[in-house]
Amino acid sequence: MILWRCGVCGYIHDGDQPPERCPNCGAPREKFERLPDDKSQLLTRSRFTNDLHVQLQGLLGEVMEVARMGIEDNLDPRCLEIFTQAKELAWMLRQRSKAEVQTHVGKGKWG
């Protein structure tokens, strides 16, 4: 599989040829450039981990919501402590995952 990058918006297209027009910004085919094999391999390899980060961020958002409800319920001090800690740790891990994705984007490992 060949990967093509739109020179206008950065959209990545998988295929033997670039599309007639960029599905994202409408740029013509001439604006696409073929990614070198090493960059294509890196991007292809990174897609699985990037998808895992997206899933993890969604799950951590769910943990934060459950923890928020537990904090509001406030049954007893021990429960409040557990839910408060869960909310804080989920938030921190979600922020770390976002930072890692941002690093992937900067290193050409996203698309």
C-alpha positions as CSV (number, residue, x, y, z in Angstrom):
1,M,0.0,0.0,0.0
2,I,1.3,3.4,-0.9
3,L,0.6,6.4,1.3
4,W,0.0,9.9,-0.1
5,R,0.0,13.2,1.9
6,C,-2.0,16.2,0.8
7,G,0.4,19.2,0.6
8,V,-2.4,21.6,1.5
9,C,-4.0,20.0,4.7
10,G,-1.8,17.0,5.5
11,Y,-4.6,14.4,4.9
12,I,-3.2,10.9,4.4
13,H,-4.6,8.7,1.6
14,D,-3.9,5.0,1.3
15,G,-3.9,3.7,-2.3
16,D,-2.0,3.0,-5.4
17,Q,-2.8,6.6,-6.7
18,P,-3.7,9.8,-4.9
19,P,-7.4,10.7,-5.1
20,E,-8.7,13.1,-7.7
21,R,-9.4,15.6,-5.0
22,C,-8.5,15.6,-1.3
23,P,-11.5,14.4,0.7
24,N,-10.7,16.8,3.4
25,C,-9.9,20.1,1.7
26,G,-10.7,19.5,-2.0
27,A,-7.1,20.1,-3.2
28,P,-6.4,18.6,-6.6
29,R,-4.5,15.3,-7.1
30,E,-1.3,17.3,-8.0
31,K,-1.1,18.6,-4.4
32,F,-0.5,15.0,-3.1
33,E,3.0,13.7,-2.6
34,R,4.0,10.1,-2.1
35,L,5.4,9.4,1.3
36,P,8.9,7.8,1.3
37,D,8.8,4.1,2.3
38,D,10.5,4.7,5.7
39,K,7.8,7.3,6.6
40,S,5.0,5.1,5.3
41,Q,6.2,2.1,7.3
42,L,6.5,4.3,10.5
43,L,3.0,5.7,10.0
44,T,1.5,2.3,9.2
45,R,3.2,0.8,12.3
46,S,2.0,3.7,14.5
47,R,-1.7,3.5,13.5
48,F,-2.4,0.6,15.9
49,T,-0.9,2.4,18.9
50,N,-2.6,5.6,18.0
51,D,-6.0,3.9,17.9
52,L,-5.2,2.4,21.3
53,H,-4.5,5.9,22.7
54,V,-7.9,7.1,21.3
55,Q,-9.7,4.1,23.0
56,L,-7.8,4.7,26.2
57,Q,-8.7,8.3,26.3
58,G,-12.4,7.4,25.9
59,L,-12.2,4.8,28.6
60,L,-10.5,7.2,31.0
61,G,-13.2,9.8,30.3
62,E,-15.7,7.1,31.4
63,V,-13.7,6.5,34.6
64,M,-13.7,10.2,35.3
65,E,-17.5,10.3,34.9
66,V,-18.0,7.3,37.2
67,A,-15.7,8.8,39.7
68,R,-17.5,12.1,39.6
69,M,-20.8,10.3,40.4
70,G,-19.1,8.5,43.2
71,I,-17.8,11.8,44.6
72,E,-21.3,13.3,44.4
73,D,-22.8,10.2,46.1
74,N,-20.3,10.6,49.0
75,L,-21.3,7.5,50.9
76,D,-18.4,7.5,53.3
77,P,-14.9,8.9,53.5
78,R,-13.2,5.8,52.1
79,C,-15.5,5.7,49.1
80,L,-14.9,9.5,48.6
81,E,-11.1,8.9,48.7
82,I,-11.2,6.1,46.2
83,F,-13.4,8.0,43.7
84,T,-11.4,11.2,44.1
85,Q,-8.2,9.3,43.5
86,A,-9.7,7.5,40.5
87,K,-10.8,10.8,39.0
88,E,-7.4,12.5,39.5
89,L,-5.4,9.5,38.2
90,A,-7.7,9.1,35.1
91,W,-7.3,12.8,34.3
92,M,-3.5,12.6,34.6
93,L,-3.2,9.4,32.4
94,R,-5.5,11.0,29.9
95,Q,-3.4,14.1,29.7
96,R,-0.2,11.9,29.3
97,S,-1.9,10.0,26.5
98,K,-2.8,13.2,24.8
99,A,0.8,14.5,25.1
100,E,2.1,11.2,23.6
101,V,-0.3,11.5,20.6
102,Q,0.9,15.1,20.2
103,T,4.5,13.7,20.1
104,H,3.4,11.1,17.5
105,V,2.0,13.9,15.3
106,G,5.2,15.9,15.6
107,K,7.3,12.8,14.6
108,G,5.1,12.0,11.6
109,K,3.6,9.0,13.3
110,W,-0.1,10.0,12.8
111,G,-2.3,9.9,9.8
